[in-house]
Amino acid sequence: MPWSKQKVNNLFFFLGVAVVVVMLFTFDVSFVELWQHLCRAGYWLIPIIGIWVVIYAINAWAWLVIIQGNMPEDDLVNCKLSNCKFLIRIYRLTITGYALNYATPVGGLGGEPYRIMELSKDIGNQRAASSVILYAMMHVLAHFTLWFSTIFLYIALAAIGDLPFTATTAVVLGIVAVFCLIAFYLFSKGYRHGLAFKLIRWLGRIPGLKGWSSRMLERHSEALHNIDHQIAALHKQEKRAFYQSLALEYLARIVQSLEIMFMLLLFGIDCGGGLSGLTLTFLHSVLILSFTTLLSNLIGFLPMQLGVQEGGFVISIAAMGLSPSVGLFVSIICRVREIIWIVIGLALMKVNSE
């Protein structure tokens, strides 16, 4: 007997709770040290945690743009920006989806199916699936765009003597550039032809999933092709929605850099102070975020990228000429923020949005 949506919802919820409990007892520092870090952060915890209200709002807006751009004109009446109920629902699903992604291995195996299941109540299964897949692709594309653009930011700061530029640095930046260009090419193919059908077929190569993949392709071939058609249509016919969503997702990454900037300011790191000093500190924060997310996403099969994110912060902050202890502090506070928002996201799963 197939599971009801409520049972699936409960499964996601209890999985998330279990992961949060595990993470609370597997911190890299003792609870005494953790409390000392929290006390040091003090009132800065308010903007560090609060900035994510804005970031998730931008994410929700980007997703809403895709939903509207992926629907016939006659159906848009149900999801206009003026429809407060639907907007709040998208915002809630955005937070909950990311909470599940943080809490589950291979980010996306929790949040994306949950979003499809919930959004299908409003716009149907196929359009929900295509919209969620499109948004997930856009979110990842924004990461690659950030990584690629910060190559030039690093070169610019190195050119004015703010950052070192060595042969090793040139090689690393070159590798990242090639990596991003290859990704842009693959994304362009995915947007032109869709990914749903090929993804299910590719999953069939994984041991144990061949039978499931075959059944999916046999029973839902038409639906998968329709989803791919909707994915391709957004890029071909709704370019304004496509680039608006990408710009919003990129903006969300830039706003996220403020979180790191707040913590650098907490340590008195402001590059000399004044407007120019704060601007430089913010640009350094963008670079730190870019390097750390690149490293953590390369090893995305760990829940919350345990250990990888911490190492990324320490290495990237040390590369900027700062103390590794600053990187450890930033990573711990970011981990606390993630746990808090996971708890908020899980709580929102139990909020009746009907």
PEKACOR-V943109 format. One record per helix or strand of 3 or more residues. SS is the DSSP state (2 for helix, 1 for strand). FROM is the first residue (numbers start at 1). LEN is the number of residues. Records with the same first field share a line. If there is no record, write none. Layout:
# PEKACOR-V943109
SS->FROM-LEN + FROM-LEN
This chain:
# PEKACOR-V943109
2->5-20 + 31-11 + 44-26 + 73-6 + 84-20 + 111-13 + 125-35 + 167-27 + 196-8 + 210-10 + 221-17 + 239-28 + 274-25 + 303-3 + 308-12 + 324-26
